């Protein structure tokens, strides 16, 4: 079964797969290895245009990327 989830807000649309892909790229850009990534939690706030992330149970108020 194939499924997709889109979030629409204020005339914009984001594919949640895109958020996951950006998060993985962020992990790698921070100098980490893909094999060390055990879990990802994403919290998308469309009103801010930000997606907060928690990698392997660790995150902070500064752990976000804009979309």
PyMOL Python script that loads the backbone (N, CA, C, O; Angstrom):
from pymol import cmd

cmd.read_pdbstr("""\
ATOM      1  N   UNK A   1       0.831  -1.172   0.000  1.00  0.00           N
ATOM      2  CA  UNK A   1       0.000   0.000   0.000  1.00  0.00           C
ATOM      3  C   UNK A   1       0.882   1.243   0.000  1.00  0.00           C
ATOM      4  O   UNK A   1       1.812   1.353   0.799  1.00  0.00           O
ATOM      5  N   UNK A   2       0.596   2.142  -0.866  1.00  0.00           N
ATOM      6  CA  UNK A   2       1.311   3.412  -0.911  1.00  0.00           C
ATOM      7  C   UNK A   2       0.435   4.467  -0.239  1.00  0.00           C
ATOM      8  O   UNK A   2      -0.774   4.522  -0.462  1.00  0.00           O
ATOM      9  N   UNK A   3       1.062   5.295   0.579  1.00  0.00           N
ATOM     10  CA  UNK A   3       0.306   6.376   1.210  1.00  0.00           C
ATOM     11  C   UNK A   3       1.136   7.648   1.212  1.00  0.00           C
ATOM     12  O   UNK A   3       2.366   7.604   1.190  1.00  0.00           O
ATOM     13  N   UNK A   4       0.453   8.774   1.237  1.00  0.00           N
ATOM     14  CA  UNK A   4       1.095  10.072   1.303  1.00  0.00           C
ATOM     15  C   UNK A   4       0.303  10.938   2.269  1.00  0.00           C
ATOM     16  O   UNK A   4      -0.913  10.795   2.399  1.00  0.00           O
ATOM     17  N   UNK A   5       1.003  11.832   2.942  1.00  0.00           N
ATOM     18  CA  UNK A   5       0.341  12.765   3.842  1.00  0.00           C
ATOM     19  C   UNK A   5       0.843  14.161   3.515  1.00  0.00           C
ATOM     20  O   UNK A   5       2.048  14.416   3.530  1.00  0.00           O
ATOM     21  N   UNK A   6      -0.072  15.052   3.223  1.00  0.00           N
ATOM     22  CA  UNK A   6       0.247  16.434   2.915  1.00  0.00           C
ATOM     23  C   UNK A   6      -0.356  17.322   3.993  1.00  0.00           C
ATOM     24  O   UNK A   6      -1.450  17.056   4.491  1.00  0.00           O
ATOM     25  N   UNK A   7       0.358  18.368   4.345  1.00  0.00           N
ATOM     26  CA  UNK A   7      -0.156  19.367   5.281  1.00  0.00           C
ATOM     27  C   UNK A   7      -0.398  20.631   4.465  1.00  0.00           C
ATOM     28  O   UNK A   7       0.497  21.116   3.772  1.00  0.00           O
ATOM     29  N   UNK A   8      -1.612  21.154   4.555  1.00  0.00           N
ATOM     30  CA  UNK A   8      -1.952  22.387   3.858  1.00  0.00           C
ATOM     31  C   UNK A   8      -2.286  23.448   4.893  1.00  0.00           C
ATOM     32  O   UNK A   8      -3.027  23.208   5.846  1.00  0.00           O
ATOM     33  N   UNK A   9      -1.709  24.644   4.673  1.00  0.00           N
ATOM     34  CA  UNK A   9      -1.944  25.738   5.609  1.00  0.00           C
ATOM     35  C   UNK A   9      -1.622  27.048   4.906  1.00  0.00           C
ATOM     36  O   UNK A   9      -0.562  27.193   4.297  1.00  0.00           O
ATOM     37  N   UNK A  10      -2.530  27.987   4.993  1.00  0.00           N
ATOM     38  CA  UNK A  10      -2.288  29.318   4.448  1.00  0.00           C
ATOM     39  C   UNK A  10      -1.940  29.340   2.966  1.00  0.00           C
ATOM     40  O   UNK A  10      -1.136  30.159   2.520  1.00  0.00           O
ATOM     41  N   UNK A  11      -2.544  28.445   2.216  1.00  0.00           N
ATOM     42  CA  UNK A  11      -2.285  28.405   0.784  1.00  0.00           C
ATOM     43  C   UNK A  11      -1.024  27.654   0.389  1.00  0.00           C
ATOM     44  O   UNK A  11      -0.692  27.594  -0.795  1.00  0.00           O
ATOM     45  N   UNK A  12      -0.313  27.079   1.357  1.00  0.00           N
ATOM     46  CA  UNK A  12       0.893  26.302   1.074  1.00  0.00           C
ATOM     47  C   UNK A  12       0.641  24.836   1.369  1.00  0.00           C
ATOM     48  O   UNK A  12      -0.243  24.479   2.148  1.00  0.00           O
ATOM     49  N   UNK A  13       1.432  24.003   0.732  1.00  0.00           N
ATOM     50  CA  UNK A  13       1.318  22.559   0.943  1.00  0.00           C
ATOM     51  C   UNK A  13       2.709  21.974   1.092  1.00  0.00           C
ATOM     52  O   UNK A  13       3.629  22.348   0.364  1.00  0.00           O
ATOM     53  N   UNK A  14       2.862  21.052   2.039  1.00  0.00           N
ATOM     54  CA  UNK A  14       4.133  20.362   2.233  1.00  0.00           C
ATOM     55  C   UNK A  14       3.865  18.869   2.320  1.00  0.00           C
ATOM     56  O   UNK A  14       2.910  18.430   2.962  1.00  0.00           O
ATOM     57  N   UNK A  15       4.701  18.115   1.681  1.00  0.00           N
ATOM     58  CA  UNK A  15       4.639  16.658   1.721  1.00  0.00           C
ATOM     59  C   UNK A  15       5.454  16.204   2.927  1.00  0.00           C
ATOM     60  O   UNK A  15       6.611  16.600   3.067  1.00  0.00           O
ATOM     61  N   UNK A  16       4.882  15.392   3.787  1.00  0.00           N
ATOM     62  CA  UNK A  16       5.605  14.976   4.983  1.00  0.00           C
ATOM     63  C   UNK A  16       6.837  14.129   4.646  1.00  0.00           C
ATOM     64  O   UNK A  16       7.785  14.093   5.430  1.00  0.00           O
ATOM     65  N   UNK A  17       6.842  13.456   3.509  1.00  0.00           N
ATOM     66  CA  UNK A  17       8.041  12.737   3.075  1.00  0.00           C
ATOM     67  C   UNK A  17       9.170  13.729   2.821  1.00  0.00           C
ATOM     68  O   UNK A  17      10.332  13.448   3.116  1.00  0.00           O
ATOM     69  N   UNK A  18       8.824  14.887   2.274  1.00  0.00           N
ATOM     70  CA  UNK A  18       9.828  15.926   2.040  1.00  0.00           C
ATOM     71  C   UNK A  18      10.437  16.386   3.368  1.00  0.00           C
ATOM     72  O   UNK A  18      11.645  16.605   3.453  1.00  0.00           O
ATOM     73  N   UNK A  19       9.610  16.531   4.396  1.00  0.00           N
ATOM     74  CA  UNK A  19      10.127  16.915   5.713  1.00  0.00           C
ATOM     75  C   UNK A  19      11.105  15.870   6.236  1.00  0.00           C
ATOM     76  O   UNK A  19      12.150  16.216   6.787  1.00  0.00           O
ATOM     77  N   UNK A  20      10.773  14.603   6.068  1.00  0.00           N
ATOM     78  CA  UNK A  20      11.648  13.526   6.516  1.00  0.00           C
ATOM     79  C   UNK A  20      12.971  13.544   5.744  1.00  0.00           C
ATOM     80  O   UNK A  20      14.034  13.364   6.338  1.00  0.00           O
ATOM     81  N   UNK A  21      12.913  13.757   4.446  1.00  0.00           N
ATOM     82  CA  UNK A  21      14.127  13.825   3.628  1.00  0.00           C
ATOM     83  C   UNK A  21      15.025  14.988   4.061  1.00  0.00           C
ATOM     84  O   UNK A  21      16.243  14.835   4.149  1.00  0.00           O
ATOM     85  N   UNK A  22      14.427  16.136   4.327  1.00  0.00           N
ATOM     86  CA  UNK A  22      15.199  17.302   4.778  1.00  0.00           C
ATOM     87  C   UNK A  22      15.833  17.018   6.136  1.00  0.00           C
ATOM     88  O   UNK A  22      16.982  17.387   6.378  1.00  0.00           O
ATOM     89  N   UNK A  23      15.089  16.365   7.017  1.00  0.00           N
ATOM     90  CA  UNK A  23      15.621  16.022   8.335  1.00  0.00           C
ATOM     91  C   UNK A  23      16.841  15.111   8.212  1.00  0.00           C
ATOM     92  O   UNK A  23      17.843  15.320   8.897  1.00  0.00           O
ATOM     93  N   UNK A  24      16.763  14.116   7.353  1.00  0.00           N
ATOM     94  CA  UNK A  24      17.896  13.205   7.157  1.00  0.00           C
ATOM     95  C   UNK A  24      19.105  13.950   6.612  1.00  0.00           C
ATOM     96  O   UNK A  24      20.232  13.699   7.038  1.00  0.00           O
ATOM     97  N   UNK A  25      18.882  14.858   5.678  1.00  0.00           N
ATOM     98  CA  UNK A  25      19.978  15.665   5.127  1.00  0.00           C
ATOM     99  C   UNK A  25      20.567  16.572   6.208  1.00  0.00           C
ATOM    100  O   UNK A  25      21.777  16.797   6.234  1.00  0.00           O
ATOM    101  N   UNK A  26      19.731  17.088   7.089  1.00  0.00           N
ATOM    102  CA  UNK A  26      20.203  17.924   8.197  1.00  0.00           C
ATOM    103  C   UNK A  26      21.104  17.108   9.116  1.00  0.00           C
ATOM    104  O   UNK A  26      22.154  17.584   9.549  1.00  0.00           O
ATOM    105  N   UNK A  27      20.694  15.884   9.410  1.00  0.00           N
ATOM    106  CA  UNK A  27      21.495  14.977  10.236  1.00  0.00           C
ATOM    107  C   UNK A  27      22.885  14.795   9.631  1.00  0.00           C
ATOM    108  O   UNK A  27      23.897  14.896  10.325  1.00  0.00           O
ATOM    109  N   UNK A  28      22.918  14.526   8.329  1.00  0.00           N
ATOM    110  CA  UNK A  28      24.207  14.324   7.660  1.00  0.00           C
ATOM    111  C   UNK A  28      25.017  15.615   7.615  1.00  0.00           C
ATOM    112  O   UNK A  28      26.235  15.583   7.785  1.00  0.00           O
ATOM    113  N   UNK A  29      24.363  16.741   7.389  1.00  0.00           N
ATOM    114  CA  UNK A  29      25.055  18.036   7.311  1.00  0.00           C
ATOM    115  C   UNK A  29      25.684  18.417   8.650  1.00  0.00           C
ATOM    116  O   UNK A  29      26.642  19.189   8.693  1.00  0.00           O
ATOM    117  N   UNK A  30      25.147  17.879   9.733  1.00  0.00           N
ATOM    118  CA  UNK A  30      25.699  18.135  11.063  1.00  0.00           C
ATOM    119  C   UNK A  30      26.892  17.225  11.367  1.00  0.00           C
ATOM    120  O   UNK A  30      27.396  17.205  12.490  1.00  0.00           O
ATOM    121  N   UNK A  31      27.340  16.470  10.351  1.00  0.00           N
ATOM    122  CA  UNK A  31      28.530  15.635  10.493  1.00  0.00           C
ATOM    123  C   UNK A  31      28.279  14.245  11.033  1.00  0.00           C
ATOM    124  O   UNK A  31      29.211  13.568  11.467  1.00  0.00           O
ATOM    125  N   UNK A  32      27.033  13.813  11.010  1.00  0.00           N
ATOM    126  CA  UNK A  32      26.681  12.496  11.530  1.00  0.00           C
ATOM    127  C   UNK A  32      26.597  11.465  10.416  1.00  0.00           C
ATOM    128  O   UNK A  32      26.447  11.811   9.245  1.00  0.00           O
ATOM    129  N   UNK A  33      26.693  10.214  10.787  1.00  0.00           N
ATOM    130  CA  UNK A  33      26.586   9.113   9.833  1.00  0.00           C
ATOM    131  C   UNK A  33      25.151   8.581   9.833  1.00  0.00           C
ATOM    132  O   UNK A  33      24.518   8.492  10.885  1.00  0.00           O
ATOM    133  N   UNK A  34      24.645   8.228   8.655  1.00  0.00           N
ATOM    134  CA  UNK A  34      23.284   7.720   8.514  1.00  0.00           C
ATOM    135  C   UNK A  34      23.067   6.490   9.390  1.00  0.00           C
ATOM    136  O   UNK A  34      21.999   6.338   9.983  1.00  0.00           O
ATOM    137  N   UNK A  35      24.056   5.619   9.477  1.00  0.00           N
ATOM    138  CA  UNK A  35      23.905   4.384  10.262  1.00  0.00           C
ATOM    139  C   UNK A  35      23.710   4.653  11.752  1.00  0.00           C
ATOM    140  O   UNK A  35      23.233   3.783  12.481  1.00  0.00           O
ATOM    141  N   UNK A  36      24.081   5.871  12.217  1.00  0.00           N
ATOM    142  CA  UNK A  36      23.931   6.218  13.626  1.00  0.00           C
ATOM    143  C   UNK A  36      22.568   6.821  13.952  1.00  0.00           C
ATOM    144  O   UNK A  36      22.260   7.054  15.121  1.00  0.00           O
ATOM    145  N   UNK A  37      21.759   7.073  12.946  1.00  0.00           N
ATOM    146  CA  UNK A  37      20.436   7.660  13.153  1.00  0.00           C
ATOM    147  C   UNK A  37      19.442   6.544  13.474  1.00  0.00           C
ATOM    148  O   UNK A  37      19.092   5.745  12.606  1.00  0.00           O
ATOM    149  N   UNK A  38      18.994   6.498  14.724  1.00  0.00           N
ATOM    150  CA  UNK A  38      18.087   5.450  15.171  1.00  0.00           C
ATOM    151  C   UNK A  38      16.626   5.883  15.153  1.00  0.00           C
ATOM    152  O   UNK A  38      15.740   5.068  14.898  1.00  0.00           O
ATOM    153  N   UNK A  39      16.368   7.173  15.426  1.00  0.00           N
ATOM    154  CA  UNK A  39      14.981   7.648  15.441  1.00  0.00           C
ATOM    155  C   UNK A  39      14.922   9.134  15.076  1.00  0.00           C
ATOM    156  O   UNK A  39      15.846   9.903  15.342  1.00  0.00           O
ATOM    157  N   UNK A  40      13.806   9.501  14.460  1.00  0.00           N
ATOM    158  CA  UNK A  40      13.535  10.890  14.101  1.00  0.00           C
ATOM    159  C   UNK A  40      12.119  11.218  14.543  1.00  0.00           C
ATOM    160  O   UNK A  40      11.178  10.484  14.241  1.00  0.00           O
ATOM    161  N   UNK A  41      11.978  12.318  15.257  1.00  0.00           N
ATOM    162  CA  UNK A  41      10.661  12.856  15.585  1.00  0.00           C
ATOM    163  C   UNK A  41      10.592  14.240  14.944  1.00  0.00           C
ATOM    164  O   UNK A  41      11.511  15.044  15.102  1.00  0.00           O
ATOM    165  N   UNK A  42       9.518  14.517  14.230  1.00  0.00           N
ATOM    166  CA  UNK A  42       9.347  15.807  13.562  1.00  0.00           C
ATOM    167  C   UNK A  42       8.092  16.487  14.079  1.00  0.00           C
ATOM    168  O   UNK A  42       7.059  15.848  14.276  1.00  0.00           O
ATOM    169  N   UNK A  43       8.196  17.784  14.295  1.00  0.00           N
ATOM    170  CA  UNK A  43       7.080  18.608  14.756  1.00  0.00           C
ATOM    171  C   UNK A  43       6.991  19.808  13.825  1.00  0.00           C
ATOM    172  O   UNK A  43       7.740  20.774  13.974  1.00  0.00           O
ATOM    173  N   UNK A  44       6.081  19.745  12.871  1.00  0.00           N
ATOM    174  CA  UNK A  44       5.954  20.796  11.863  1.00  0.00           C
ATOM    175  C   UNK A  44       4.972  21.856  12.339  1.00  0.00           C
ATOM    176  O   UNK A  44       3.840  21.545  12.707  1.00  0.00           O
ATOM    177  N   UNK A  45       5.413  23.109  12.329  1.00  0.00           N
ATOM    178  CA  UNK A  45       4.566  24.236  12.729  1.00  0.00           C
ATOM    179  C   UNK A  45       4.358  25.114  11.494  1.00  0.00           C
ATOM    180  O   UNK A  45       5.163  26.005  11.221  1.00  0.00           O
ATOM    181  N   UNK A  46       3.284  24.863  10.751  1.00  0.00           N
ATOM    182  CA  UNK A  46       3.083  25.592   9.490  1.00  0.00           C
ATOM    183  C   UNK A  46       2.936  27.098   9.679  1.00  0.00           C
ATOM    184  O   UNK A  46       3.291  27.866   8.785  1.00  0.00           O
ATOM    185  N   UNK A  47       2.418  27.531  10.827  1.00  0.00           N
ATOM    186  CA  UNK A  47       2.253  28.965  11.039  1.00  0.00           C
ATOM    187  C   UNK A  47       3.606  29.675  11.163  1.00  0.00           C
ATOM    188  O   UNK A  47       3.695  30.883  10.948  1.00  0.00           O
ATOM    189  N   UNK A  48       4.656  28.922  11.510  1.00  0.00           N
ATOM    190  CA  UNK A  48       6.007  29.468  11.607  1.00  0.00           C
ATOM    191  C   UNK A  48       6.860  29.112  10.393  1.00  0.00           C
ATOM    192  O   UNK A  48       7.907  29.717  10.164  1.00  0.00           O
ATOM    193  N   UNK A  49       6.409  28.126   9.615  1.00  0.00           N
ATOM    194  CA  UNK A  49       7.218  27.644   8.499  1.00  0.00           C
ATOM    195  C   UNK A  49       8.454  26.898   8.976  1.00  0.00           C
ATOM    196  O   UNK A  49       9.470  26.860   8.283  1.00  0.00           O
ATOM    197  N   UNK A  50       8.364  26.299  10.174  1.00  0.00           N
ATOM    198  CA  UNK A  50       9.500  25.590  10.760  1.00  0.00           C
ATOM    199  C   UNK A  50       9.116  24.144  11.074  1.00  0.00           C
ATOM    200  O   UNK A  50       7.970  23.825  11.390  1.00  0.00           O
ATOM    201  N   UNK A  51      10.119  23.300  10.973  1.00  0.00           N
ATOM    202  CA  UNK A  51       9.958  21.905  11.369  1.00  0.00           C
ATOM    203  C   UNK A  51      11.027  21.612  12.421  1.00  0.00           C
ATOM    204  O   UNK A  51      12.224  21.627  12.132  1.00  0.00           O
ATOM    205  N   UNK A  52      10.579  21.350  13.626  1.00  0.00           N
ATOM    206  CA  UNK A  52      11.491  21.025  14.727  1.00  0.00           C
ATOM    207  C   UNK A  52      11.764  19.525  14.690  1.00  0.00           C
ATOM    208  O   UNK A  52      10.883  18.731  14.361  1.00  0.00           O
ATOM    209  N   UNK A  53      12.994  19.148  15.032  1.00  0.00           N
ATOM    210  CA  UNK A  53      13.363  17.737  14.974  1.00  0.00           C
ATOM    211  C   UNK A  53      14.035  17.283  16.256  1.00  0.00           C
ATOM    212  O   UNK A  53      14.665  18.062  16.971  1.00  0.00           O
ATOM    213  N   UNK A  54      13.876  15.996  16.519  1.00  0.00           N
ATOM    214  CA  UNK A  54      14.547  15.318  17.620  1.00  0.00           C
ATOM    215  C   UNK A  54      15.198  14.078  17.014  1.00  0.00           C
ATOM    216  O   UNK A  54      14.512  13.188  16.511  1.00  0.00           O
ATOM    217  N   UNK A  55      16.521  14.031  17.068  1.00  0.00           N
ATOM    218  CA  UNK A  55      17.259  12.887  16.547  1.00  0.00           C
ATOM    219  C   UNK A  55      17.709  12.025  17.720  1.00  0.00           C
ATOM    220  O   UNK A  55      18.334  12.513  18.662  1.00  0.00           O
ATOM    221  N   UNK A  56      17.383  10.743  17.651  1.00  0.00           N
ATOM    222  CA  UNK A  56      17.805   9.789  18.682  1.00  0.00           C
ATOM    223  C   UNK A  56      17.446  10.280  20.084  1.00  0.00           C
ATOM    224  O   UNK A  56      18.209  10.082  21.029  1.00  0.00           O
ATOM    225  N   UNK A  57      16.289  10.915  20.213  1.00  0.00           N
ATOM    226  CA  UNK A  57      15.820  11.355  21.514  1.00  0.00           C
ATOM    227  C   UNK A  57      16.412  12.669  22.004  1.00  0.00           C
ATOM    228  O   UNK A  57      16.150  13.083  23.133  1.00  0.00           O
ATOM    229  N   UNK A  58      17.218  13.334  21.158  1.00  0.00           N
ATOM    230  CA  UNK A  58      17.850  14.580  21.576  1.00  0.00           C
ATOM    231  C   UNK A  58      17.479  15.715  20.629  1.00  0.00           C
ATOM    232  O   UNK A  58      17.538  15.574  19.407  1.00  0.00           O
ATOM    233  N   UNK A  59      17.098  16.833  21.216  1.00  0.00           N
ATOM    234  CA  UNK A  59      16.760  18.018  20.436  1.00  0.00           C
ATOM    235  C   UNK A  59      16.750  19.229  21.348  1.00  0.00           C
ATOM    236  O   UNK A  59      16.923  19.101  22.560  1.00  0.00           O
ATOM    237  N   UNK A  60      16.547  20.401  20.771  1.00  0.00           N
ATOM    238  CA  UNK A  60      16.484  21.635  21.549  1.00  0.00           C
ATOM    239  C   UNK A  60      15.613  22.636  20.822  1.00  0.00           C
ATOM    240  O   UNK A  60      15.107  22.355  19.735  1.00  0.00           O
ATOM    241  N   UNK A  61      15.437  23.793  21.412  1.00  0.00           N
ATOM    242  CA  UNK A  61      14.650  24.842  20.764  1.00  0.00           C
ATOM    243  C   UNK A  61      15.299  25.334  19.472  1.00  0.00           C
ATOM    244  O   UNK A  61      14.633  25.920  18.618  1.00  0.00           O
ATOM    245  N   UNK A  62      16.600  25.091  19.335  1.00  0.00           N
ATOM    246  CA  UNK A  62      17.342  25.495  18.135  1.00  0.00           C
ATOM    247  C   UNK A  62      17.406  24.390  17.082  1.00  0.00           C
ATOM    248  O   UNK A  62      18.042  24.562  16.042  1.00  0.00           O
ATOM    249  N   UNK A  63      16.757  23.265  17.343  1.00  0.00           N
ATOM    250  CA  UNK A  63      16.795  22.124  16.418  1.00  0.00           C
ATOM    251  C   UNK A  63      15.616  22.207  15.463  1.00  0.00           C
ATOM    252  O   UNK A  63      14.587  21.565  15.674  1.00  0.00           O
ATOM    253  N   UNK A  64      15.773  23.007  14.402  1.00  0.00           N
ATOM    254  CA  UNK A  64      14.710  23.136  13.421  1.00  0.00           C
ATOM    255  C   UNK A  64      15.296  23.527  12.074  1.00  0.00           C
ATOM    256  O   UNK A  64      16.430  23.994  11.972  1.00  0.00           O
ATOM    257  N   UNK A  65      14.486  23.322  11.049  1.00  0.00           N
ATOM    258  CA  UNK A  65      14.805  23.835   9.725  1.00  0.00           C
ATOM    259  C   UNK A  65      13.545  24.503   9.188  1.00  0.00           C
ATOM    260  O   UNK A  65      12.430  24.180   9.600  1.00  0.00           O
ATOM    261  N   UNK A  66      13.738  25.429   8.272  1.00  0.00           N
ATOM    262  CA  UNK A  66      12.592  26.151   7.710  1.00  0.00           C
ATOM    263  C   UNK A  66      12.195  25.523   6.383  1.00  0.00           C
ATOM    264  O   UNK A  66      13.027  25.003   5.638  1.00  0.00           O
ATOM    265  N   UNK A  67      10.906  25.588   6.116  1.00  0.00           N
ATOM    266  CA  UNK A  67      10.365  25.068   4.851  1.00  0.00           C
ATOM    267  C   UNK A  67       9.423  26.060   4.234  1.00  0.00           C
ATOM    268  O   UNK A  67       8.867  25.802   3.167  1.00  0.00           O
TER     269      UNK A  67
END
""", "prot")
cmd.dss("prot")
cmd.show_as("cartoon", "prot")
cmd.util.cbc("prot")
cmd.orient("prot")
